[in-house]
Amino acid sequence: MRPTVSWTPTVSAPRTTDLAEVVRVVGGRGVVVLSGAGLSTESGIPDYRGAGGTLRRHSPMTYQEFVGSEAARQRYWARSHVGWPVVAQARPNVGHRAVAALQRDGYVFGVITQNVDGLHQAAGATAVIELHGSLSRVVCLECGQLSSRRFLDRRLREANPTFRAEATRLNPDGDVDLPEGVVREFRTVSCHACGTGVLKPDVVFFGENVPRPRVEECYRLVDDAKALLVLGSSLAVMSGLRFVRHAAKAGKPVLIVNKGETRGDPHALVRVDRTLGPALAELADRLGCPLSEPAGNGSRIQRAVRG
């Protein structure tokens, strides 16, 4: 059930730093984007498997741990309570803005993201399928009630008026490392709707399945696409890799822009080995798509909560 840091590469896609092939295919329109954590690292949110990936030093919570242990839930919510403001204040980077510009101008017609940070939507992208859910929402495991993370944050602050801890290093799942003594001081809260239910962030934990209707929606999007553009994902888990395999099996071009090898390389027409922000800004520029200005303070949080 524990996530692995890497896999053993077999066959690689042609590797380049030239965007010519990406420009050619995306210029034909009808492209679906599949994005991963590498797209958000330039916004200050770390990834799991990149060069500085946190799996080398941090074990993320699994679904089985979370539902099976009250102590595990206390640990998760204490650490997440400290980390949430950092995630909420993150802003879209130039890569997110480039994807939104490509969608606005008709080159990209769909976005599937493995990220849970809401930054695609904050940059202006629409109809984004959040494959792994969103940290901006909370779900009750008993009654199914959805609520905003902002509302839970207020309830947790009220339940822990003297709790103090610093966010020294953010993890990709939105929590931070805390000493056990600090964690034991933290009080969790139950669902405000049913009064007793266990609250969980509305994200897919390691060891948990993506809801089947969401998977089918992604397959339909790939079926309707002319090409699949993978951005900032190592594709180390089947959650995203299956869509790459599906596109390749249907004879559709798979383009990957990622810093480092990916598990999808054998299925790709080309892999551009570059940092995402500058590469996507260049792609948008070469296709004549001006980038929107960065959103002002406050709009990121409001959009994420609404999303």
Buried (B, 14 or more C-beta within 10 A) or exposed (E): EEBEEBBEEEEEBEEBEEBEBBBEBBEEBBBBBBBBBBBBBBBEBBBBBBEEBBBEEBEBBBBBBBBEEEEBBBBBBBBBBBBBEBBBEBBBBBBBBBBBBBBBBEBBBBBBBBBBBBBBBBBBBEEBBBBBBBBBBBBBEBEEBEBBBBEBBEBBEEEBEEBEBEBEEBBBBBBBBBEEEBBEBBEBEBBBBEEEBBBBBBBBBBBBEBEEEBBEBBBEBBEEBBBBBBBBBBBBBEBBBBBBBBBBEEEBBBBBBBBBBBBBBBBBBBBBBBBBBEBBBBBBBBBEBEBBEBBEEEEBBBBBBEB
